[in-house]
Amino acid sequence: MTTSYLRPTTLDEALAALATTPTARVLAGGTDWMIPARAGAVPDALINIFRVEQLRSIRRTGDALELGACVTVAQLLKSKDVLQAAPVLWKAADRFASPLVRSRATLGGNLCNASPAADLSLALLACDATVTLASKGGRRSLTVEELVLGPRKTALGPGELLVGVRVPIRAGQVSRFEKSGPRPALEISAAAVAFTATVEGGRLTGVRIACGAVAPVPMRAKKAEALVEGRALDPALIEAAVEAAAGEVTPIDDVRATARYRRRLVAAYVRRCLEACTDDRRLHAAAS
Ligand SMILES: Cc1cc2nc3c(=O)[nH]c(=O)nc-3n(C[C@H](O)[C@H](O)[C@H](O)COP(=O)(O)OP(=O)(O)OC[C@H]3O[C@@H](n4cnc5c(N)ncnc54)[C@H](O)[C@@H]3O)c2cc1C
Protein backbone atom coordinates (compact mmCIF):
# COMPACT_ATOMS: atom_id res chain seq x y z
CA MET A 1 0.00 0.00 0.00
CA THR A 2 1.28 3.51 -0.79
CA THR A 3 0.70 6.40 1.57
CA SER A 4 0.01 9.87 0.24
CA TYR A 5 2.02 12.46 2.14
CA LEU A 6 1.04 16.12 2.36
CA ARG A 7 2.98 18.88 4.06
CA PRO A 8 0.85 22.04 4.16
CA THR A 9 2.44 25.33 5.21
CA THR A 10 -0.76 27.22 6.02
CA LEU A 11 -3.74 26.38 8.18
CA ASP A 12 -6.14 26.80 5.24
CA GLU A 13 -4.16 24.25 3.23
CA ALA A 14 -4.13 21.83 6.17
CA LEU A 15 -7.91 22.12 6.70
CA ALA A 16 -8.57 21.77 2.97
CA ALA A 17 -6.43 18.64 2.86
CA LEU A 18 -8.27 17.18 5.85
CA ALA A 19 -11.66 18.03 4.32
CA THR A 20 -10.86 16.12 1.13
CA THR A 21 -9.26 13.18 3.00
CA PRO A 22 -11.04 12.99 6.38
CA THR A 23 -9.51 9.56 7.08
CA ALA A 24 -5.95 10.95 6.78
CA ARG A 25 -3.73 10.74 9.80
CA VAL A 26 -2.42 14.05 11.16
CA LEU A 27 1.27 14.09 11.95
CA ALA A 28 2.81 16.80 14.16
CA GLY A 29 6.17 16.04 15.82
CA GLY A 30 5.70 12.31 15.24
CA THR A 31 7.13 11.27 18.63
CA ASP A 32 4.00 9.31 19.55
CA TRP A 33 2.88 8.45 16.06
CA MET A 34 6.20 6.87 15.03
CA ILE A 35 5.77 4.02 17.53
CA PRO A 36 2.62 2.42 15.98
CA ALA A 37 3.92 3.41 12.53
CA ARG A 38 7.11 1.41 13.04
CA ALA A 39 4.96 -1.56 14.06
CA GLY A 40 3.28 -1.35 10.65
CA ALA A 41 0.21 0.81 11.35
CA VAL A 42 0.64 3.10 8.34
CA PRO A 43 -2.46 5.00 7.12
CA ASP A 44 -3.32 5.61 3.46
CA ALA A 45 -2.76 9.37 3.85
CA LEU A 46 -0.60 11.49 6.14
CA ILE A 47 -0.88 15.24 6.67
CA ASN A 48 2.19 16.70 8.34
CA ILE A 49 1.25 19.97 10.08
CA PHE A 50 4.58 20.59 11.83
CA ARG A 51 5.53 23.43 9.44
CA VAL A 52 2.28 25.37 9.66
CA GLU A 53 3.63 28.64 11.09
CA GLN A 54 0.20 29.79 12.35
CA LEU A 55 0.19 26.79 14.70
CA ARG A 56 3.57 27.63 16.26
CA SER A 57 2.81 30.91 18.05
CA ILE A 58 2.75 31.73 21.76
CA ARG A 59 0.78 34.90 22.49
CA ARG A 60 -0.11 36.56 25.78
CA THR A 61 -3.30 38.62 25.72
CA GLY A 62 -4.81 40.55 28.65
CA ASP A 63 -6.31 37.57 30.43
CA ALA A 64 -5.01 34.48 28.64
CA LEU A 65 -2.11 32.71 27.06
CA GLU A 66 -2.84 31.54 23.51
CA LEU A 67 -0.75 28.62 22.30
CA GLY A 68 -0.71 27.10 18.81
CA ALA A 69 -1.19 23.33 18.53
CA CYS A 70 2.31 22.81 17.09
CA VAL A 71 4.13 24.68 19.85
CA THR A 72 6.88 22.29 20.92
CA VAL A 73 8.01 21.44 24.43
CA ALA A 74 11.30 23.23 23.66
CA GLN A 75 9.36 26.40 22.75
CA LEU A 76 7.35 26.20 26.00
CA LEU A 77 10.56 26.02 27.99
CA LYS A 78 12.08 29.04 26.24
CA SER A 79 9.00 31.22 26.77
CA LYS A 80 8.94 33.74 29.66
CA ASP A 81 5.20 34.18 29.04
CA VAL A 82 4.61 30.47 29.66
CA LEU A 83 6.77 30.54 32.80
CA GLN A 84 4.90 33.56 34.19
CA ALA A 85 1.35 32.95 32.99
CA ALA A 86 1.13 29.14 33.10
CA PRO A 87 3.89 28.03 35.49
CA VAL A 88 2.50 24.51 35.91
CA LEU A 89 2.72 23.97 32.14
CA TRP A 90 6.31 25.19 32.14
CA LYS A 91 7.11 22.81 35.02
CA ALA A 92 5.54 19.88 33.12
CA ALA A 93 7.67 20.79 30.08
CA ASP A 94 10.74 20.90 32.31
CA ARG A 95 10.14 17.26 33.31
CA PHE A 96 9.46 16.13 29.76
CA ALA A 97 11.68 13.68 27.85
CA SER A 98 15.09 14.64 26.46
CA PRO A 99 16.16 17.70 24.41
CA LEU A 100 15.80 15.65 21.22
CA VAL A 101 12.17 14.69 21.90
CA ARG A 102 11.38 18.17 23.26
CA SER A 103 12.38 19.73 19.95
CA ARG A 104 9.67 17.73 18.12
CA ALA A 105 6.95 16.89 20.67
CA THR A 106 3.99 19.27 20.40
CA LEU A 107 1.22 20.43 22.68
CA GLY A 108 -1.46 19.30 20.20
CA GLY A 109 0.15 15.88 19.81
CA ASN A 110 0.22 15.40 23.57
CA LEU A 111 -3.50 16.22 23.82
CA CYS A 112 -4.65 14.30 20.72
CA ASN A 113 -2.64 11.17 21.48
CA ALA A 114 -4.93 10.95 24.53
CA SER A 115 -2.55 9.01 26.74
CA PRO A 116 -3.53 8.73 30.41
CA ALA A 117 0.12 9.65 31.16
CA ALA A 118 0.29 12.77 28.96
CA ASP A 119 2.11 15.37 31.07
CA LEU A 120 1.15 18.52 29.13
CA SER A 121 -2.52 17.49 29.03
CA LEU A 122 -2.38 17.03 32.80
CA ALA A 123 -0.91 20.50 33.34
CA LEU A 124 -3.51 22.02 30.98
CA LEU A 125 -6.29 20.28 32.92
CA ALA A 126 -4.98 21.94 36.09
CA CYS A 127 -5.00 25.32 34.28
CA ASP A 128 -8.66 25.10 33.18
CA ALA A 129 -7.39 25.36 29.61
CA THR A 130 -9.70 25.13 26.62
CA VAL A 131 -8.83 23.86 23.16
CA THR A 132 -10.01 25.05 19.76
CA LEU A 133 -10.88 22.51 17.09
CA ALA A 134 -11.17 23.70 13.50
CA SER A 135 -12.43 22.20 10.27
CA LYS A 136 -13.55 23.61 6.91
CA GLY A 137 -17.00 23.85 8.50
CA GLY A 138 -15.99 26.10 11.42
CA ARG A 139 -14.55 26.12 14.91
CA ARG A 140 -15.57 24.90 18.34
CA SER A 141 -14.13 25.11 21.82
CA LEU A 142 -13.83 22.26 24.33
CA THR A 143 -12.34 21.79 27.77
CA VAL A 144 -9.53 19.24 28.13
CA GLU A 145 -12.00 16.92 29.91
CA GLU A 146 -14.36 17.16 26.94
CA LEU A 147 -11.57 16.53 24.41
CA VAL A 148 -9.88 13.50 25.97
CA LEU A 149 -12.46 10.71 26.19
CA GLY A 150 -10.32 7.63 26.89
CA PRO A 151 -6.96 6.04 26.08
CA ARG A 152 -6.22 7.09 22.45
CA LYS A 153 -9.79 8.39 22.13
CA THR A 154 -10.69 12.06 21.58
CA ALA A 155 -13.76 14.08 20.65
CA LEU A 156 -12.12 15.16 17.35
CA GLY A 157 -14.53 14.63 14.47
CA PRO A 158 -13.65 13.74 10.86
CA GLY A 159 -11.84 16.64 9.18
CA GLU A 160 -11.12 18.36 12.51
CA LEU A 161 -7.74 19.61 13.63
CA LEU A 162 -6.78 20.85 17.07
CA VAL A 163 -5.45 24.32 16.30
CA GLY A 164 -4.90 26.05 19.61
CA VAL A 165 -5.01 26.06 23.38
CA ARG A 166 -6.19 28.91 25.60
CA VAL A 167 -4.93 29.10 29.16
CA PRO A 168 -6.68 31.67 31.39
CA ILE A 169 -4.19 33.72 33.42
CA ARG A 170 -4.78 33.73 37.16
CA ALA A 171 -3.02 36.23 39.43
CA GLY A 172 -1.38 35.04 42.67
CA GLN A 173 -1.10 31.49 41.41
CA VAL A 174 0.88 28.77 43.19
CA SER A 175 1.65 25.56 41.32
CA ARG A 176 3.59 22.31 41.39
CA PHE A 177 4.17 19.45 38.98
CA GLU A 178 5.13 16.12 40.52
CA LYS A 179 6.06 13.10 38.42
CA SER A 180 7.42 9.66 39.20
CA GLY A 181 10.32 7.74 37.82
CA PRO A 182 13.98 7.16 38.56
CA ARG A 183 14.81 9.32 35.50
CA PRO A 184 11.86 11.70 35.86
CA ALA A 185 12.38 13.56 32.59
CA LEU A 186 12.78 10.44 30.44
CA GLU A 187 10.19 8.29 32.11
CA ILE A 188 6.57 7.88 31.05
CA SER A 189 4.91 8.71 34.38
CA ALA A 190 3.79 5.88 36.64
CA ALA A 191 1.85 8.68 38.32
CA ALA A 192 1.92 12.47 38.15
CA VAL A 193 0.11 15.34 39.83
CA ALA A 194 -0.34 18.88 38.50
CA PHE A 195 -1.47 21.34 41.15
CA THR A 196 -2.61 24.95 40.86
CA ALA A 197 -4.41 27.30 43.22
CA THR A 198 -4.77 30.98 43.93
CA VAL A 199 -3.76 32.43 47.25
CA GLU A 200 -6.43 34.66 48.76
CA GLY A 201 -6.46 35.89 52.36
CA GLY A 202 -4.41 32.97 53.61
CA ARG A 203 -6.66 30.45 51.93
CA LEU A 204 -6.46 28.54 48.68
CA THR A 205 -9.12 29.14 46.07
CA GLY A 206 -9.59 27.76 42.58
CA VAL A 207 -7.79 24.60 43.69
CA ARG A 208 -7.04 22.13 40.89
CA ILE A 209 -5.48 18.74 41.61
CA ALA A 210 -5.01 16.88 38.33
CA CYS A 211 -3.75 13.27 38.45
CA GLY A 212 -2.10 11.46 35.53
CA ALA A 213 -1.49 7.79 34.71
CA VAL A 214 -3.94 6.68 37.41
CA ALA A 215 -7.20 6.55 35.41
CA PRO A 216 -8.15 6.02 31.74
CA VAL A 217 -7.74 9.80 31.20
CA PRO A 218 -5.93 12.59 33.06
CA MET A 219 -8.44 13.36 35.84
CA ARG A 220 -9.14 15.92 38.52
CA ALA A 221 -9.39 14.76 42.14
CA LYS A 222 -12.54 16.80 42.68
CA LYS A 223 -13.37 15.52 46.16
CA ALA A 224 -9.91 16.47 47.39
CA GLU A 225 -10.18 19.86 45.67
CA ALA A 226 -13.56 20.53 47.32
CA LEU A 227 -12.18 19.66 50.76
CA VAL A 228 -9.45 22.32 50.67
CA GLU A 229 -11.24 24.95 48.57
CA GLY A 230 -11.51 28.24 50.48
CA ARG A 231 -10.21 26.76 53.73
CA ALA A 232 -7.05 27.40 55.74
CA LEU A 233 -4.83 24.35 55.49
CA ASP A 234 -3.87 22.41 58.61
CA PRO A 235 -2.34 18.93 58.96
CA ALA A 236 -5.71 17.21 59.50
CA LEU A 237 -7.24 18.87 56.44
CA ILE A 238 -4.20 17.99 54.34
CA GLU A 239 -4.47 14.34 55.41
CA ALA A 240 -8.21 14.29 54.60
CA ALA A 241 -7.50 15.70 51.11
CA VAL A 242 -4.65 13.22 50.56
CA GLU A 243 -6.95 10.34 51.50
CA ALA A 244 -9.72 11.67 49.26
CA ALA A 245 -7.38 12.00 46.25
CA ALA A 246 -5.95 8.50 46.75
CA GLY A 247 -9.51 7.16 46.94
CA GLU A 248 -10.65 8.94 43.78
CA VAL A 249 -8.03 7.64 41.37
CA THR A 250 -8.55 4.29 39.63
CA PRO A 251 -5.07 3.04 38.74
CA ILE A 252 -4.23 -0.31 37.16
CA ASP A 253 -1.30 -2.72 37.47
CA ASP A 254 0.94 -2.70 34.41
CA VAL A 255 4.58 -3.09 33.42
CA ARG A 256 5.51 0.27 34.90
CA ALA A 257 3.90 0.06 38.34
CA THR A 258 1.28 -1.64 40.46
CA ALA A 259 -2.02 0.06 41.18
CA ARG A 260 -1.12 0.15 44.87
CA TYR A 261 2.17 1.92 44.22
CA ARG A 262 0.50 4.46 41.91
CA ARG A 263 -2.09 5.25 44.58
CA ARG A 264 0.67 5.78 47.11
CA LEU A 265 2.46 8.10 44.70
CA VAL A 266 -0.69 10.17 44.28
CA ALA A 267 -1.03 10.42 48.06
CA ALA A 268 2.61 11.47 48.45
CA TYR A 269 2.40 14.05 45.66
CA VAL A 270 -0.85 15.62 46.86
CA ARG A 271 0.60 15.86 50.38
CA ARG A 272 3.74 17.49 48.96
CA CYS A 273 1.72 20.04 46.98
CA LEU A 274 -0.47 21.03 49.91
CA GLU A 275 2.36 21.11 52.45
CA ALA A 276 4.33 23.36 50.13
CA CYS A 277 1.40 25.78 50.23
CA THR A 278 1.57 25.98 54.02
CA ASP A 279 5.27 26.86 53.71
CA ASP A 280 4.50 29.70 51.34
CA ARG A 281 5.32 32.96 53.09
CA ARG A 282 2.44 34.75 51.36
CA LEU A 283 0.01 32.32 52.96
CA HIS A 284 1.48 32.77 56.44
CA ALA A 285 1.60 36.54 56.07
CA ALA A 286 -1.99 36.72 54.88
CA ALA A 287 -3.23 34.35 57.59
CA SER A 288 -1.58 36.15 60.52
C1 LIG B 1 11.54 8.97 24.22
C2 LIG B 1 10.19 9.57 24.46
C3 LIG B 1 9.96 10.24 25.66
C4 LIG B 1 8.70 10.79 25.91
N1 LIG B 1 8.51 11.45 27.10
C5 LIG B 1 7.30 11.99 27.37
C6 LIG B 1 7.08 12.67 28.60
O1 LIG B 1 7.98 12.86 29.43
N2 LIG B 1 5.83 13.14 28.84
C7 LIG B 1 4.80 12.98 27.94
O2 LIG B 1 3.69 13.45 28.21
N3 LIG B 1 5.00 12.35 26.76
C8 LIG B 1 6.21 11.86 26.45
N4 LIG B 1 6.40 11.22 25.25
C9 LIG B 1 5.28 11.10 24.30
C10 LIG B 1 5.24 12.20 23.18
O3 LIG B 1 6.51 12.78 22.98
C11 LIG B 1 4.24 13.31 23.52
O4 LIG B 1 2.95 12.81 23.73
C12 LIG B 1 4.19 14.42 22.45
O5 LIG B 1 3.66 15.60 23.00
C13 LIG B 1 3.40 14.05 21.21
O6 LIG B 1 3.46 15.13 20.30
P1 LIG B 1 3.81 14.91 18.78
O7 LIG B 1 3.77 16.25 18.14
O8 LIG B 1 5.07 14.15 18.63
O9 LIG B 1 2.57 14.02 18.32
P2 LIG B 1 2.42 13.04 17.05
O10 LIG B 1 3.16 11.78 17.31
O11 LIG B 1 2.72 13.77 15.79
O12 LIG B 1 0.85 12.80 17.12
C14 LIG B 1 0.26 12.11 18.21
C15 LIG B 1 -1.22 11.89 17.89
O13 LIG B 1 -1.94 13.11 17.89
C16 LIG B 1 -2.54 13.39 16.62
N5 LIG B 1 -2.33 14.83 16.41
C17 LIG B 1 -1.17 15.50 16.58
N6 LIG B 1 -1.39 16.83 16.45
C18 LIG B 1 -2.70 16.98 16.18
C19 LIG B 1 -3.53 18.13 15.96
N7 LIG B 1 -3.05 19.38 16.00
N8 LIG B 1 -4.85 17.93 15.70
C20 LIG B 1 -5.35 16.66 15.63
N9 LIG B 1 -4.62 15.55 15.87
C21 LIG B 1 -3.31 15.71 16.14
C22 LIG B 1 -1.80 12.47 15.64
O14 LIG B 1 -2.64 12.10 14.56
C23 LIG B 1 -1.47 11.27 16.52
O15 LIG B 1 -2.59 10.44 16.64
C24 LIG B 1 7.65 10.68 24.95
C25 LIG B 1 7.89 10.03 23.72
C26 LIG B 1 9.14 9.49 23.48
C27 LIG B 1 9.37 8.80 22.16
The ligand as an SDF file (V2000), in Angstrom:
LIG
                    3D

 53 58  0  0  0  0  0  0  0  0999 V2000
   11.5420    8.9710   24.2190 C   0  0  0  0  0  0  0  0  0  0  0  0
   10.1890    9.5750   24.4590 C   0  0  0  0  0  0  0  0  0  0  0  0
    9.9560   10.2360   25.6560 C   0  0  0  0  0  0  0  0  0  0  0  0
    8.7020   10.7930   25.9110 C   0  0  0  0  0  0  0  0  0  0  0  0
    8.5110   11.4450   27.1000 N   0  0  0  0  0  0  0  0  0  0  0  0
    7.2980   11.9850   27.3680 C   0  0  0  0  0  0  0  0  0  0  0  0
    7.0800   12.6690   28.6000 C   0  0  0  0  0  0  0  0  0  0  0  0
    7.9760   12.8550   29.4280 O   0  0  0  0  0  0  0  0  0  0  0  0
    5.8290   13.1400   28.8390 N   0  0  0  0  0  0  0  0  0  0  0  0
    4.7980   12.9850   27.9410 C   0  0  0  0  0  0  0  0  0  0  0  0
    3.6920   13.4450   28.2120 O   0  0  0  0  0  0  0  0  0  0  0  0
    4.9950   12.3530   26.7590 N   0  0  0  0  0  0  0  0  0  0  0  0
    6.2100   11.8570   26.4450 C   0  0  0  0  0  0  0  0  0  0  0  0
    6.4020   11.2170   25.2530 N   0  0  0  0  0  0  0  0  0  0  0  0
    5.2780   11.1010   24.2990 C   0  0  0  0  0  0  0  0  0  0  0  0
    5.2370   12.1970   23.1830 C   0  0  0  0  0  0  0  0  0  0  0  0
    6.5050   12.7850   22.9820 O   0  0  0  0  0  0  0  0  0  0  0  0
    4.2420   13.3140   23.5180 C   0  0  0  0  0  0  0  0  0  0  0  0
    2.9530   12.8120   23.7330 O   0  0  0  0  0  0  0  0  0  0  0  0
    4.1930   14.4210   22.4540 C   0  0  0  0  0  0  0  0  0  0  0  0
    3.6620   15.6020   23.0050 O   0  0  0  0  0  0  0  0  0  0  0  0
    3.3990   14.0460   21.2090 C   0  0  0  0  0  0  0  0  0  0  0  0
    3.4630   15.1270   20.2950 O   0  0  0  0  0  0  0  0  0  0  0  0
    3.8070   14.9140   18.7760 P   0  0  0  0  0  0  0  0  0  0  0  0
    3.7710   16.2480   18.1440 O   0  0  0  0  0  0  0  0  0  0  0  0
    5.0740   14.1500   18.6260 O   0  0  0  0  0  0  0  0  0  0  0  0
    2.5700   14.0210   18.3180 O   0  0  0  0  0  0  0  0  0  0  0  0
    2.4200   13.0380   17.0450 P   0  0  0  0  0  0  0  0  0  0  0  0
    3.1620   11.7780   17.3140 O   0  0  0  0  0  0  0  0  0  0  0  0
    2.7200   13.7690   15.7860 O   0  0  0  0  0  0  0  0  0  0  0  0
    0.8520   12.7970   17.1230 O   0  0  0  0  0  0  0  0  0  0  0  0
    0.2590   12.1070   18.2100 C   0  0  0  0  0  0  0  0  0  0  0  0
   -1.2230   11.8890   17.8940 C   0  0  0  0  0  0  0  0  0  0  0  0
   -1.9440   13.1070   17.8930 O   0  0  0  0  0  0  0  0  0  0  0  0
   -2.5400   13.3890   16.6180 C   0  0  0  0  0  0  0  0  0  0  0  0
   -2.3340   14.8290   16.4140 N   0  0  0  0  0  0  0  0  0  0  0  0
   -1.1740   15.5000   16.5820 C   0  0  0  0  0  0  0  0  0  0  0  0
   -1.3930   16.8270   16.4550 N   0  0  0  0  0  0  0  0  0  0  0  0
   -2.6950   16.9810   16.1810 C   0  0  0  0  0  0  0  0  0  0  0  0
   -3.5320   18.1290   15.9610 C   0  0  0  0  0  0  0  0  0  0  0  0
   -3.0550   19.3820   16.0050 N   0  0  0  0  0  0  0  0  0  0  0  0
   -4.8510   17.9290   15.7010 N   0  0  0  0  0  0  0  0  0  0  0  0
   -5.3460   16.6630   15.6350 C   0  0  0  0  0  0  0  0  0  0  0  0
   -4.6220   15.5460   15.8730 N   0  0  0  0  0  0  0  0  0  0  0  0
   -3.3080   15.7090   16.1360 C   0  0  0  0  0  0  0  0  0  0  0  0
   -1.7990   12.4660   15.6380 C   0  0  0  0  0  0  0  0  0  0  0  0
   -2.6370   12.0980   14.5640 O   0  0  0  0  0  0  0  0  0  0  0  0
   -1.4690   11.2690   16.5220 C   0  0  0  0  0  0  0  0  0  0  0  0
   -2.5920   10.4450   16.6450 O   0  0  0  0  0  0  0  0  0  0  0  0
    7.6550   10.6780   24.9510 C   0  0  0  0  0  0  0  0  0  0  0  0
    7.8940   10.0260   23.7210 C   0  0  0  0  0  0  0  0  0  0  0  0
    9.1390    9.4920   23.4810 C   0  0  0  0  0  0  0  0  0  0  0  0
    9.3730    8.8050   22.1550 C   0  0  0  0  0  0  0  0  0  0  0  0
  1  2  1  0
  2  3  1  0
  2 52  2  0
  3  4  2  0
  4  5  1  0
  4 50  1  0
  5  6  2  0
  6  7  1  0
  6 13  1  0
  7  8  2  0
  7  9  1  0
  9 10  1  0
 10 11  2  0
 10 12  1  0
 12 13  2  0
 13 14  1  0
 14 15  1  0
 14 50  1  0
 15 16  1  0
 16 17  1  0
 16 18  1  0
 18 19  1  0
 18 20  1  0
 20 21  1  0
 20 22  1  0
 22 23  1  0
 23 24  1  0
 24 25  2  0
 24 26  1  0
 24 27  1  0
 27 28  1  0
 28 29  2  0
 28 30  1  0
 28 31  1  0
 31 32  1  0
 32 33  1  0
 33 34  1  0
 33 48  1  0
 34 35  1  0
 35 36  1  0
 35 46  1  0
 36 37  1  0
 36 45  1  0
 37 38  2  0
 38 39  1  0
 39 40  1  0
 39 45  2  0
 40 41  1  0
 40 42  2  0
 42 43  1  0
 43 44  2  0
 44 45  1  0
 46 47  1  0
 46 48  1  0
 48 49  1  0
 50 51  2  0
 51 52  1  0
 52 53  1  0
M  END
$$$$
